[in-house]
């Protein structure tokens, strides 16, 4: 979960505070699955910046493919 938020942090709107807790059913999920779930949740709530490139795990903080 920490890695998911680290990757999403550049695109989360300024002045947003998030308190997160992983529930038991999330313990069996992969990092990519958690990332997609968190990203979709933040987007639905309007917490992502307009320039966010979308929930692609393989993009870096500039929206370019990771090597």
Long-range contacts (C-beta under 8 A, 24 or more apart in sequence): 1-26, 1-34, 1-38, 3-31, 3-35, 4-31, 4-34, 4-35, 4-38, 4-39, 5-38, 7-35, 7-57, 7-61, 8-35, 8-38, 8-39, 8-42, 8-48, 10-61, 11-48, 11-49, 11-51, 11-52, 11-53, 12-42, 12-47, 12-48, 12-49, 13-46, 13-47, 13-48, 13-49, 16-47, 18-42, 18-47, 31-57, 32-57
